[in-house]
Amino acid sequence: MSTGIIIQHIWKDQVGVLEKKAHLNIMRLIDHLPNNIPVLSYDIQLNEFSNKISEKFINLETFFEKNIIDLQIKEILRNWALKNKLKCIYIAGLHFNCCVMQCTTKLKEICYEEKLDWCNNFIVKVIEECTISQNNENGIMKECQLKDTTMFMDYTLVKPWLISLEEAINNVDH
């Protein structure tokens, strides 16, 4: 099965404890992936990540969302997935209940538009240790673990989307 990785939304303002932990796990993921795996990275603002990604992967596409619309992002995702004949996509990035789920929604739309079979010959999973959620508490956005998510989703809705970091690494063709 052809697998690709999306690494998204690693921003300079992600300085919380859980955000930093997710960042470390994303670095661990990068270290353990083969250099020829198809990778799509976008909105990576931290040089340590963008440098490591660009130095490691030979099948890499990257972009920034600034000045492009959602439809263009969807077409970038579509072209990347079809060009690489992907059947499985793993996502690492922040935040699960906002940007990551927007990405998965676009991928699900692409799956149906391309007449693929969702969760059969087109699988999308989010790497649990490589993301966290946000929670709006008294009008203040706070980071939280996925099991604590109260903004838009609860953990029973989250769990089917997840794959562990170890399982994702083991599933990738080396």
C-alpha positions in Angstrom: 0.0 0.0 0.0 1.4 3.4 -1.0 1.6 5.7 2.0 2.2 9.4 2.3 2.7 11.8 5.2 1.3 15.3 5.7 3.1 17.5 8.1 1.1 20.6 8.8 0.9 23.8 10.9 4.0 24.0 13.0 4.0 27.6 14.1 6.2 29.9 16.1 3.4 30.7 18.6 3.0 27.0 19.5 5.0 27.2 22.8 2.8 25.3 25.2 3.9 22.2 27.0 1.7 19.9 24.9 2.5 21.7 21.7 6.2 21.2 22.3 5.6 17.6 23.1 3.8 17.1 19.8 6.7 18.9 18.1 9.2 16.5 19.6 7.1 13.5 18.4 6.9 15.0 14.9 10.7 15.2 14.9 10.8 11.6 16.0 8.5 10.7 13.2 10.6 12.5 10.7 13.7 10.7 12.0 12.1 7.2 11.5 10.6 7.7 8.0 12.3 6.6 4.9 13.7 9.5 2.8 11.7 8.5 -0.3 8.2 8.5 1.3 5.9 11.1 -0.3 5.7 14.1 2.1 3.5 17.1 1.8 4.4 19.8 4.3 2.7 23.1 4.7 2.8 26.1 7.0 5.9 25.0 8.7 7.2 28.2 10.3 10.0 26.8 12.5 13.3 26.6 10.7 14.4 23.5 12.6 11.5 21.6 11.1 11.5 23.1 7.6 15.3 22.5 7.3 15.0 18.9 8.6 12.1 18.1 6.3 13.7 19.6 3.2 17.1 18.0 3.9 15.6 14.5 4.6 12.9 13.9 2.0 13.5 13.5 -1.7 9.8 13.2 -2.6 8.7 16.5 -0.9 6.1 19.1 -1.8 5.7 22.1 0.4 3.6 25.3 0.5 2.3 28.0 2.7 -1.5 28.7 2.9 -1.0 32.4 2.9 -2.7 34.0 -0.1 -4.3 30.8 -1.3 -7.9 29.7 -0.9 -9.3 26.5 0.5 -10.2 25.2 -3.0 -6.5 25.6 -4.0 -5.4 23.7 -0.9 -7.8 20.9 -1.8 -6.4 20.7 -5.3 -2.8 20.6 -3.9 -3.9 17.7 -1.7 -5.6 16.0 -4.6 -2.7 16.4 -7.1 -0.2 15.2 -4.4 -2.3 12.1 -3.5 -3.0 11.1 -7.1 0.5 11.8 -8.4 1.9 9.5 -5.7 -0.9 6.9 -6.0 -1.5 7.1 -2.3 -3.8 4.7 -0.6 -2.9 5.7 3.0 -2.2 9.1 4.4 -0.9 9.8 7.9 -1.2 13.4 9.2 1.1 15.0 11.8 0.4 18.5 13.0 -1.7 20.9 15.0 -4.4 21.3 16.0 -6.6 18.2 15.7 -10.0 19.7 16.2 -9.4 22.6 13.9 -6.8 22.6 11.1 -6.1 18.8 11.1 -9.8 18.0 10.7 -10.2 20.6 8.0 -7.4 18.7 6.1 -9.1 15.3 6.7 -12.4 16.7 5.5 -10.8 17.8 2.2 -9.2 14.4 1.8 -12.5 12.7 2.4 -14.1 14.9 -0.2 -11.3 14.0 -2.6 -11.8 10.3 -1.9 -15.4 10.5 -2.9 -14.8 12.7 -5.9 -12.2 10.3 -7.2 -14.6 7.4 -6.6 -12.3 5.7 -4.1 -13.5 3.7 -1.1 -13.0 5.6 2.2 -11.2 3.5 4.8 -10.7 0.7 2.3 -8.5 1.8 -0.6 -8.1 5.3 0.7 -7.2 5.6 4.4 -6.5 8.7 6.4 -5.3 8.6 9.9 -3.9 11.2 12.3 -0.8 10.3 14.3 -2.0 10.6 17.9 1.3 11.6 19.5 1.9 14.2 16.8 -1.1 16.3 17.4 -3.1 17.8 20.2 -6.4 19.7 20.5 -7.6 23.1 21.5 -10.2 23.9 24.1 -12.0 27.2 24.5 -12.1 27.8 28.3 -13.7 31.1 29.4 -13.0 32.6 25.9 -9.3 31.7 26.1 -7.9 29.0 23.7 -5.9 26.4 25.5 -4.1 23.4 24.4 -5.3 20.0 25.6 -4.9 16.3 25.1 -7.2 14.7 22.6 -9.1 12.9 25.3 -9.9 16.3 26.9 -11.3 17.8 23.8 -14.5 19.7 24.4 -14.4 22.1 21.4 -16.3 20.6 18.6 -15.5 16.9 19.4 -15.3 14.4 22.2 -12.8 11.5 22.4 -15.4 9.0 21.1 -15.5 10.9 17.9 -11.7 11.4 17.8 -10.5 7.9 18.4 -11.5 6.4 15.0 -9.3 8.9 13.3 -6.1 8.1 15.2 -3.1 5.8 14.7 -0.2 5.5 17.2 3.2 6.9 16.3 4.7 3.4 16.6 2.1 1.8 14.4 2.4 4.5 11.7 6.2 4.1 11.7 5.8 0.3 11.4 3.2 0.5 8.6 5.4 2.7 6.4 7.4 0.8 3.7 11.1 1.1 4.6 
